[in-house]
Amino acid sequence: MAKRVAIVGAGVCGLASIKCCLEEGLEPTCFERSDDLGGLWRFTEHVEEGRASLYKSVISNSSKEMSCYSDFPFPEDCPSYVPNSRFLEYLKMYANRFNLLKCIQFKTKVCSVTKRPDFAVTGQWEVVTLREGKRESAIFDGVMVCIGFLTNPFLPLDSFPGINTFKGQYFHSRQYKHPDIFKDKKVLVIGMGNSGTDIAVEASHVAEKVFLSTTGGSWVVSRVCDAGYPSDMVMQTRFENMFINCLPTPIVNWLMAKRMNRWFNHTNYGLVPKDRTRLREPVLNDELPGRIITGKVIIKPSVKEVKENSVIFNNTPKEEPIDIIVFATGYTFAFPFLDETVVKVEDGQASLYKYIFPAHLQKSTLAIIGLIDSLGSRIPMGEIQARWAVRVLKGVNKLPPPSVMIEEVNAKKENKHSGFGLRYRKVLQTGYIAYVDELLTYMNAKPNLFSMLLTDPRLALTVFFGPCTPYQFRLTGPGKWEGARNAILTQWDRTIKATKTRTVEEPPSPFASLLKLFSFLALLVAIFLLL
């Protein structure tokens, strides 16, 4: 009899989890509290409890080739960076293509997930749900939690003296939907993450004045990189990953600063990160430098004090009149349907083995999918987590004893650094390619570049020097997709097609052959160094 698996949430990770369960012969039931799939990517005019909220203008931060499911590319005519409405269409296409809707129960809230009395033997869970006022209970052999971590806003009002006396309007960025509310207003956005920067830029088109307050600063990256290609496709390669990890961290930080400042000098714009020894995720925004240089957005330090109709910034005694304050101060995460004895969240982290499994459980039959932060797209990363987790739930892949897992988790929490490569600021941050390759290795699905070089050198060169697109994760092993090779070799064609809407004749480059030869020789050297 097939094992029954409960999946909480029908967003990008939930859909991937359903598909993985079906592929492995398990019986998934997905509980989604709203009336449709899509999670974060489904825009609504009103904020819904327990679901991530986005504003109307949201566009993906990673390009379509880097953020698709590993066996389901975006349509060719889709732009490289995808508006939220098109992303939702893609998710619905994915659900229809793999017949996932039959496994989803909409308008169903998960109230509790608790161990069965015989958990030590069976590893089973009792899941209590609420649908149309009716409570139901069911027993499952495994549980996959796919609710993300953008639902509980972090609003540190105690850190802003005088906020209770402010006569204007203030709210968390989770509440923001359209820029109309800023028309002819003096606006302060606190927090320089992707959302805060987006909101400040949008507000600057209609507001009288916009201030963007940041404590630590940030590198700002454009979606458009060298030669007009998507920035993540240029920078996220196996070659660059290997190169960076071979260098001492101070040199990596220096190189990163040089690259980031090629677009504009961050110091001159008041944006350079305060702490450059530990990596914070760069802000992706194409307009910010232009809004700053035209005076439409004014960068300020942290807020010292809030008054009735104004604020005072640190190191600047002048009061600035303010009508609206937007707190883009991030999120906390929690699992309200799980007891703390199952998953306990402390200091913004949970004790999860490989960022997936609670390390202390006697039976590893509960997986948290998508609770990880990296410079890569969360969608293929969540899919990889789901593929491995399902094989663990099925019993095909085994985990170490709890004592070994706990030891590794505790070591991760210390966040010690080797002195080479990138140093991450938070425990939940990790290297995209290294982490994915680790999980692929556990599934025996990691591509072998050396053997590939002997049998398919064209593909090997593309995999090593080209963008680390998710199709690479389907070249071999369990879940192998026959279309993966072709998808890799045509990834640039799909990228260019969306922008090249006017055909231009270009003469062939005389250096193309030399470049291919050099790439081949560099790959040989790299593989030799890895052996």
RAURGI-V132617 format. One record per pair of residues at least 4 apart in sequence whose C-alpha atoms are under 7 Angstrom apart, sorted by the first residue. I is the first residue (numbers start at 0). J is the second residue. If there is no record, write none. Layout:
{{I & J} {I & J}}
This chain:
{{1 & 24} {1 & 25} {1 & 26} {2 & 25} {2 & 26} {2 & 140} {3 & 25} {3 & 26} {3 & 27} {3 & 139} {3 & 140} {3 & 141} {4 & 26} {4 & 27} {4 & 28} {4 & 139} {4 & 140} {4 & 141} {4 & 142} {5 & 27} {5 & 28} {5 & 29} {5 & 139} {5 & 141} {5 & 142} {5 & 143} {6 & 13} {6 & 27} {6 & 28} {6 & 29} {6 & 30} {6 & 142} {6 & 143} {6 & 144} {6 & 145} {7 & 13} {7 & 29} {7 & 30} {7 & 31} {7 & 143} {7 & 144} {7 & 145} {7 & 146} {8 & 13} {8 & 29} {8 & 30} {8 & 31} {8 & 145} {8 & 146} {9 & 13} {9 & 14} {9 & 29} {9 & 31} {9 & 36} {9 & 37} {9 & 38} {10 & 14} {10 & 36} {10 & 37} {10 & 38} {10 & 39} {11 & 15} {11 & 37} {11 & 378} {12 & 16} {12 & 145} {12 & 368} {12 & 369} {12 & 378} {12 & 381} {12 & 382} {13 & 17} {13 & 145} {14 & 18} {14 & 94} {15 & 19} {15 & 382} {15 & 385} {16 & 20} {16 & 385} {17 & 21} {17 & 27} {17 & 99} {18 & 22} {18 & 97} {18 & 99} {19 & 23} {19 & 385} {19 & 386} {19 & 389} {20 & 24} {20 & 25} {20 & 26} {20 & 27} {20 & 389} {21 & 25} {21 & 26} {27 & 102} {28 & 102} {28 & 103} {29 & 102} {29 & 103} {29 & 104} {30 & 103} {30 & 104} {30 & 105} {30 & 107} {30 & 108} {30 & 109} {31 & 103} {31 & 104} {31 & 105} {31 & 106} {31 & 107} {31 & 108} {32 & 105} {32 & 106} {32 & 107} {32 & 108} {33 & 105} {33 & 106} {34 & 105} {34 & 106} {35 & 105} {37 & 41} {37 & 87} {37 & 90} {38 & 50} {38 & 51} {39 & 51} {39 & 52} {39 & 53} {40 & 83} {40 & 86} {40 & 87} {41 & 87} {42 & 53} {42 & 55} {44 & 176} {46 & 52} {46 & 174} {49 & 150} {50 & 150} {51 & 149} {51 & 150} {52 & 173} {53 & 57} {53 & 173} {53 & 176} {54 & 175} {54 & 176} {54 & 177} {55 & 176} {55 & 177} {57 & 82} {57 & 83} {58 & 80} {58 & 81} {58 & 82} {58 & 83} {59 & 80} {59 & 81} {59 & 82} {60 & 283} {61 & 65} {61 & 66} {61 & 80} {61 & 231} {61 & 376} {62 & 66} {62 & 79} {62 & 80} {62 & 229} {62 & 231} {63 & 67} {63 & 73} {63 & 79} {63 & 80} {63 & 81} {64 & 72} {64 & 468} {64 & 490} {65 & 376} {65 & 468} {65 & 469} {66 & 376} {66 & 378} {66 & 379} {67 & 71} {67 & 72} {67 & 73} {67 & 378} {67 & 379} {68 & 72} {68 & 378} {68 & 379} {68 & 469} {69 & 379} {69 & 469} {69 & 470} {69 & 472} {69 & 473} {70 & 470} {70 & 480} {70 & 483} {73 & 77} {73 & 89} {75 & 493} {75 & 496} {75 & 497} {76 & 496} {76 & 497} {77 & 497} {78 & 497} {79 & 494} {79 & 497} {81 & 85} {81 & 86} {82 & 86} {83 & 87} {84 & 88} {85 & 89} {86 & 90} {87 & 91} {88 & 92} {89 & 93} {90 & 94} {91 & 95} {92 & 96} {93 & 97} {94 & 98} {94 & 99} {94 & 100} {95 & 99} {95 & 100} {106 & 130} {107 & 128} {107 & 129} {107 & 130} {108 & 128} {108 & 129} {108 & 130} {109 & 127} {109 & 128} {109 & 129} {109 & 336} {110 & 127} {110 & 128} {110 & 129} {110 & 336} {111 & 126} {111 & 127} {111 & 336} {111 & 337} {112 & 124} {112 & 125} {112 & 126} {112 & 127} {112 & 336} {112 & 337} {113 & 124} {113 & 125} {113 & 126} {113 & 337} {114 & 118} {114 & 123} {114 & 124} {114 & 125} {115 & 123} {115 & 124} {115 & 125} {117 & 121} {118 & 122} {118 & 123} {119 & 361} {119 & 362} {122 & 140} {122 & 362} {122 & 364} {123 & 138} {123 & 139} {123 & 140} {123 & 141} {124 & 138} {124 & 139} {124 & 140} {124 & 141} {125 & 136} {125 & 137} {125 & 138} {125 & 139} {126 & 136} {126 & 137} {126 & 138} {127 & 134} {127 & 135} {127 & 136} {127 & 137} {128 & 134} {128 & 135} {128 & 136} {129 & 133} {129 & 134} {129 & 135} {130 & 134} {140 & 364} {141 & 364} {141 & 365} {141 & 392} {142 & 364} {142 & 365} {142 & 366} {143 & 365} {143 & 366} {143 & 367} {143 & 368} {144 & 366} {144 & 367} {144 & 368} {145 & 367} {145 & 368} {145 & 369} {147 & 369} {147 & 370} {148 & 331} {148 & 332} {148 & 370} {149 & 330} {151 & 330} {151 & 331} {151 & 332} {152 & 173} {152 & 329} {152 & 330} {152 & 331} {153 & 328} {153 & 329} {153 & 330} {153 & 331} {154 & 171} {154 & 326} {154 & 328} {156 & 162} {159 & 302} {159 & 304} {159 & 305} {160 & 304} {160 & 305} {161 & 165} {161 & 304} {161 & 305} {161 & 306} {162 & 305} {162 & 306} {164 & 306} {164 & 307} {165 & 305} {165 & 306} {165 & 307} {165 & 308} {166 & 307} {166 & 308} {167 & 308} {167 & 322} {167 & 323} {168 & 322} {168 & 323} {168 & 324} {169 & 323} {169 & 324} {169 & 325} {170 & 174} {170 & 324} {170 & 325} {170 & 326} {171 & 325} {171 & 326} {171 & 327} {172 & 325} {172 & 326} {172 & 327} {178 & 201} {178 & 202} {181 & 186} {181 & 202} {181 & 205} {181 & 206} {182 & 205} {182 & 206} {183 & 205} {183 & 206} {183 & 207} {184 & 206} {184 & 207} {184 & 208} {184 & 322} {185 & 206} {185 & 207} {185 & 208} {185 & 209} {185 & 320} {185 & 321} {185 & 322} {185 & 323} {186 & 208} {186 & 209} {186 & 210} {186 & 321} {186 & 322} {186 & 323} {186 & 324} {187 & 209} {187 & 210} {187 & 211} {187 & 321} {187 & 323} {187 & 324} {187 & 325} {188 & 195} {188 & 199} {188 & 210} {188 & 211} {188 & 212} {188 & 324} {188 & 325} {188 & 326} {188 & 327} {189 & 195} {189 & 211} {189 & 212} {189 & 213} {189 & 325} {189 & 326} {189 & 327} {189 & 328} {190 & 195} {190 & 212} {190 & 213} {190 & 326} {190 & 327} {190 & 328} {191 & 195} {191 & 196} {191 & 213} {192 & 196} {192 & 282} {193 & 197} {193 & 282} {193 & 283} {194 & 198} {194 & 327} {195 & 199} {195 & 327} {196 & 200} {197 & 201} {198 & 202} {199 & 203} {199 & 209} {199 & 211} {200 & 286} {200 & 287} {200 & 290} {202 & 206} {202 & 209} {203 & 208} {203 & 209} {203 & 295} {203 & 296} {208 & 295} {209 & 295} {209 & 296} {209 & 297} {210 & 296} {210 & 297} {210 & 298} {210 & 299} {211 & 296} {211 & 297} {211 & 298} {211 & 299} {212 & 298} {212 & 299} {212 & 300} {212 & 301} {213 & 299} {213 & 300} {213 & 301} {214 & 300} {214 & 301} {215 & 272} {215 & 273} {216 & 270} {216 & 271} {216 & 272} {216 & 273} {217 & 270} {217 & 271} {217 & 272} {217 & 281} {217 & 282} {218 & 259} {218 & 270} {218 & 271} {218 & 272} {218 & 281} {218 & 282} {219 & 281} {219 & 282} {219 & 283} {219 & 284} {220 & 259} {220 & 281} {220 & 282} {220 & 283} {220 & 284} {221 & 283} {221 & 284} {221 & 285} {222 & 229} {222 & 230} {222 & 283} {222 & 284} {222 & 285} {223 & 227} {223 & 228} {223 & 229} {223 & 230} {224 & 228} {224 & 229} {224 & 230} {229 & 233} {230 & 234} {231 & 235} {232 & 466} {233 & 466} {235 & 466} {235 & 467} {236 & 240} {236 & 463} {236 & 464} {236 & 465} {236 & 466} {236 & 467} {237 & 241} {237 & 463} {237 & 464} {237 & 467} {238 & 242} {238 & 463} {238 & 464} {239 & 243} {240 & 244} {241 & 245} {242 & 246} {243 & 251} {243 & 420} {244 & 419} {244 & 420} {245 & 419} {245 & 420} {246 & 250} {246 & 251} {246 & 419} {246 & 420} {247 & 251} {247 & 418} {247 & 419} {247 & 420} {248 & 252} {248 & 418} {248 & 419} {248 & 420} {248 & 421} {248 & 422} {249 & 253} {250 & 254} {251 & 255} {251 & 420} {251 & 421} {252 & 256} {252 & 275} {252 & 276} {253 & 257} {254 & 258} {255 & 259} {256 & 260} {257 & 261} {260 & 264} {260 & 265} {264 & 268} {265 & 269} {265 & 270} {265 & 271} {266 & 270} {266 & 271} {269 & 298} {276 & 422} {277 & 422} {277 & 423} {277 & 424} {278 & 421} {278 & 422} {278 & 423} {278 & 424} {279 & 423} {279 & 424} {280 & 374} {286 & 290} {287 & 291} {288 & 292} {289 & 293} {290 & 294} {290 & 295} {290 & 296} {291 & 295} {291 & 296} {291 & 297} {300 & 312} {300 & 313} {301 & 312} {301 & 313} {302 & 311} {302 & 312} {302 & 313} {303 & 311} {303 & 312} {303 & 313} {304 & 310} {304 & 311} {304 & 312} {305 & 309} {305 & 310} {305 & 311} {306 & 310} {308 & 320} {308 & 321} {308 & 322} {309 & 318} {309 & 319} {309 & 320} {309 & 321} {310 & 318} {310 & 319} {310 & 320} {310 & 321} {311 & 315} {311 & 316} {311 & 317} {311 & 318} {311 & 319} {331 & 347} {333 & 344} {337 & 341} {337 & 342} {338 & 342} {339 & 343} {342 & 349} {342 & 357} {343 & 349} {344 & 348} {344 & 349} {345 & 349} {348 & 427} {350 & 357} {350 & 358} {350 & 408} {351 & 355} {351 & 356} {351 & 357} {351 & 358} {351 & 408} {352 & 356} {352 & 357} {352 & 358} {352 & 404} {352 & 408} {354 & 370} {354 & 371} {355 & 366} {355 & 367} {355 & 368} {356 & 363} {356 & 365} {356 & 366} {356 & 367} {358 & 401} {358 & 404} {358 & 405} {359 & 401} {359 & 405} {360 & 401} {364 & 392} {366 & 388} {368 & 381} {368 & 384} {368 & 385} {369 & 377} {369 & 381} {371 & 427} {371 & 428} {372 & 427} {372 & 428} {372 & 429} {373 & 428} {373 & 429} {373 & 430} {373 & 431} {374 & 431} {375 & 431} {376 & 380} {377 & 381} {378 & 382} {379 & 383} {379 & 469} {380 & 384} {380 & 435} {381 & 385} {382 & 386} {383 & 387} {383 & 435} {384 & 388} {385 & 389} {386 & 390} {387 & 391} {387 & 438} {387 & 442} {388 & 392} {389 & 393} {390 & 394} {390 & 395} {390 & 396} {391 & 395} {391 & 396} {391 & 397} {399 & 403} {399 & 404} {400 & 404} {401 & 405} {402 & 406} {403 & 407} {404 & 408} {405 & 409} {406 & 410} {407 & 411} {408 & 412} {409 & 413} {411 & 426} {412 & 426} {414 & 426} {416 & 422} {423 & 428} {423 & 429} {429 & 434} {430 & 434} {431 & 435} {432 & 436} {433 & 437} {434 & 438} {435 & 439} {436 & 440} {436 & 445} {437 & 441} {438 & 442} {439 & 443} {439 & 444} {439 & 445} {440 & 444} {440 & 445} {442 & 477} {443 & 476} {444 & 472} {444 & 475} {444 & 476} {444 & 477} {445 & 472} {445 & 475} {446 & 474} {446 & 475} {447 & 451} {448 & 452} {448 & 459} {449 & 453} {449 & 526} {450 & 454} {451 & 455} {451 & 456} {451 & 459} {452 & 456} {452 & 459} {455 & 459} {456 & 460} {457 & 461} {458 & 462} {459 & 463} {460 & 464} {460 & 519} {460 & 522} {461 & 465} {462 & 467} {467 & 471} {470 & 483} {470 & 486} {470 & 487} {471 & 483} {473 & 478} {473 & 479} {473 & 480} {473 & 483} {474 & 479} {474 & 480} {474 & 483} {474 & 484} {475 & 479} {482 & 486} {483 & 487} {484 & 488} {485 & 489} {486 & 490} {489 & 493} {490 & 494} {491 & 495} {492 & 496} {493 & 497} {495 & 499} {510 & 514} {511 & 515} {512 & 516} {513 & 517} {514 & 518} {515 & 519} {516 & 520} {517 & 521} {518 & 522} {519 & 523} {520 & 524} {521 & 525} {522 & 526} {523 & 527} {524 & 528} {525 & 529} {526 & 530}}
